[in-house]
């Protein structure tokens, strides 16, 4: 997971009279696994990993409002990757290391509970994940008037998310829309003609 460059501007948790904000929830395990197993077919090298600072900056920019960036980590082993945690802090993220008490998918459970908690608050949501385990919570969030988006590799996101697009769910491609990578990725995907760059293939 990549090193920081610039920290995103964050503000305290929403309070009465505070500006509307975006909650960015990052499923780091899912993004890393999808990148390694489905896109690269090998463990990502540091230069192939996403620039999390760019993702947080995009989250702030896309709806032009303050962002609360939350990065969920599996700390069931009792160990935390402190250099990465410190890098996240420098980028303005709130690292959330969670430990399982049994065989539960602990990061998924934590994100599900956070999405459910957001239902009772003002604010919009960006979820960085491809995982269909979050469909029930996302389905409820798009039922209201809030903006909800998924940050992903479009070709690998759970297909059932597409069914929510007609109700307002937005999709942002980590590479094409967010420019989260420093090197081109070897993806085979449907490319909108407006995005086609022949120089990538020559």
C-alpha positions, 0 to 999 in steps of 0.5 A: 500500500502506497506512501503519502504525498499530500494530505487531504483537507478534513474537518471535524465530524458533522455537527449542527450547522456544519457543511454537508460531508462525504464519508469515504469508506475504504475496504483496503483488503478487497481493493488490494486483493482485486488488484493483485489477483484479478488485475495484475496476477501477482502481488502488487509492487509499491509502485503498482499500488493505489495512491490513497491520497489521490483517492481521498482528494477525489472524494473531497473534489467529486461532490465539492464538500469536506470528506471523512476518510475511513480506512478499515484494516484487519488486525486480527493477528494482533499486529498493525502495519505501523508504517502504513498506518502512519502513512494513512494518518499523514494523508488525513485518513482515520485508520480503523484496525479491527480484530475478529472474535471468531471466523467473521469477515471482520472488515466487512462487518465493520464497514457494514455497521458503519454504513448502517450508522450513516443511515441516521446521519446527514452526508453522502457516501463513497465506498471503495470496494467490489464486495457484494456483502455491502449491497443491503446497506448500499441499497438502503442508502440510495433509497434517500436523497443522499449521493452514494458512489462506489470506487472500484475497477468497474469490470470486477465490481459485484454485478448486482451493484449495477442494478442500483445504478438506475436509482442513483448509485454512481461508479468511479473507476479507480484508474480511469476516473480517479487516476489513483495509479502511477503506472498503467494497469494491464486491464482488459475492459470495455473502454468508452471511446472518449477515454481511448488512448492508443498510445497506451497500446503502442 
